[in-house]
Amino acid sequence: MIKKIFYSYSHKDKEYLQELQKYLKPAIKDYNIEEFVDKNINSGENINKKIMENIEESDLIILLLSASYLASNSCEKELDIALNTNKAFPVILESCDWKNNNKLREIKVLPNDGCPINKHTDRQK
């Protein structure tokens, strides 16, 4: 059972994160799932330590993949941990070179066939 979700994303994709959280909110509430987003880190706390603690505690790491995500060193570290711990739940946000990423091309991504979310015509704004 999932008790805690860690969101791994590029800050440039914050709008996608907020939209995803909106859709997941009923399940999060019904199943009493804890969520961690880096904005939950308080002033004065060690950022890397807090992120690592929460990654370890999480049952699921949602990877919000975009060109910005793939270009980020911090996101790459989170991606590696997610894949190595079998906690990865990759979601393709926009067209990006994820298929040529040696770490990602072997795993199942969402949406089906890796069609980016921003290409779906029924997305509500």
C-alpha positions as CSV (number, residue, x, y, z in Angstrom):
1,M,0.0,0.0,0.0
2,I,1.2,3.5,-0.8
3,K,1.6,5.7,2.2
4,K,3.9,8.4,0.9
5,I,4.5,9.9,-2.5
6,F,7.6,11.9,-3.5
7,Y,7.2,14.3,-6.5
8,S,10.4,14.6,-8.6
9,Y,10.1,17.5,-11.0
10,S,11.8,20.5,-12.5
11,H,10.7,23.8,-11.0
12,K,10.0,25.0,-14.5
13,D,7.2,22.4,-14.6
14,K,5.5,23.5,-11.4
15,E,2.2,24.0,-13.2
16,Y,2.1,20.4,-14.2
17,L,2.8,19.3,-10.7
18,Q,-0.1,21.4,-9.4
19,E,-2.4,20.0,-12.0
20,L,-1.5,16.5,-11.1
21,Q,-1.9,17.1,-7.4
22,K,-5.4,18.5,-8.2
23,Y,-6.4,15.2,-9.9
24,L,-4.8,13.0,-7.2
25,K,-6.3,15.0,-4.3
26,P,-9.4,12.7,-3.8
27,A,-7.3,9.6,-3.6
28,I,-4.7,11.2,-1.4
29,K,-7.4,12.3,1.0
30,D,-9.4,9.0,0.9
31,Y,-6.3,6.8,1.4
32,N,-4.5,9.2,3.8
33,I,-1.4,9.3,1.6
34,E,1.4,11.7,2.6
35,E,2.9,13.8,-0.2
36,F,6.3,15.4,-0.3
37,V,7.2,18.3,-2.6
38,D,10.4,20.3,-2.1
39,K,8.4,23.4,-1.2
40,N,7.7,21.6,2.1
41,I,11.3,22.2,3.2
42,N,11.4,24.9,5.8
43,S,13.9,27.8,6.0
44,G,17.1,26.7,7.7
45,E,16.7,23.0,6.9
46,N,19.3,21.2,4.8
47,I,17.7,20.8,1.4
48,N,19.7,17.7,0.2
49,K,19.3,15.9,3.5
50,K,15.5,16.6,3.6
51,I,15.1,15.4,0.0
52,M,17.0,12.2,0.6
53,E,15.1,11.5,3.8
54,N,11.8,11.9,2.0
55,I,12.8,9.8,-1.0
56,E,13.8,7.0,1.3
57,E,10.5,7.2,3.2
58,S,8.4,7.3,0.1
59,D,6.7,4.3,-1.5
60,L,6.3,5.9,-4.9
61,I,8.4,8.5,-6.7
62,I,6.4,10.3,-9.4
63,L,8.9,11.5,-12.1
64,L,7.5,14.4,-14.1
65,L,9.6,14.2,-17.2
66,S,10.3,17.1,-19.5
67,A,13.4,18.6,-21.3
68,S,14.0,20.7,-18.2
69,Y,13.8,17.6,-16.0
70,L,16.3,15.7,-18.1
71,A,18.7,18.7,-18.1
72,S,18.7,19.0,-14.3
73,N,21.5,17.4,-12.3
74,S,19.2,17.3,-9.2
75,C,16.4,15.6,-11.0
76,E,18.9,13.1,-12.5
77,K,19.9,12.1,-9.0
78,E,16.3,11.6,-8.0
79,L,15.7,9.6,-11.2
80,D,18.6,7.3,-10.4
81,I,17.3,6.6,-6.9
82,A,13.7,6.1,-8.1
83,L,14.9,3.5,-10.7
84,N,17.3,1.8,-8.4
85,T,14.7,1.3,-5.7
86,N,11.9,0.3,-8.0
87,K,9.8,3.2,-6.9
88,A,9.7,5.1,-10.2
89,F,6.4,6.2,-11.8
90,P,7.5,8.2,-14.9
91,V,5.0,10.6,-16.5
92,I,5.9,12.3,-19.8
93,L,4.8,15.9,-19.6
94,E,6.1,17.2,-22.9
95,S,8.1,16.1,-25.9
96,C,11.6,15.4,-24.7
97,D,14.4,13.0,-25.4
98,W,13.5,10.4,-22.8
99,K,13.7,7.5,-25.2
100,N,17.4,8.1,-25.7
101,N,18.0,8.1,-22.0
102,N,19.6,4.8,-21.2
103,K,17.9,4.7,-17.8
104,L,14.4,5.4,-19.0
105,R,14.1,3.6,-22.4
106,E,13.7,0.2,-20.7
107,I,10.8,1.0,-18.4
108,K,7.1,1.6,-18.9
109,V,6.1,5.3,-18.9
110,L,2.8,7.0,-18.9
111,P,0.8,8.1,-20.8
112,N,0.6,5.0,-23.0
113,D,3.2,4.9,-25.7
114,G,5.0,7.9,-24.2
115,C,2.7,10.4,-25.8
116,P,3.2,13.6,-23.7
117,I,0.5,15.0,-21.6
118,N,0.6,18.3,-23.3
119,K,-0.3,16.7,-26.6
120,H,-3.6,15.3,-25.3
121,T,-6.5,17.4,-26.6
122,D,-8.9,16.6,-23.8
123,R,-6.7,18.3,-21.1
124,Q,-8.7,20.8,-19.1
125,K,-7.2,24.2,-18.3
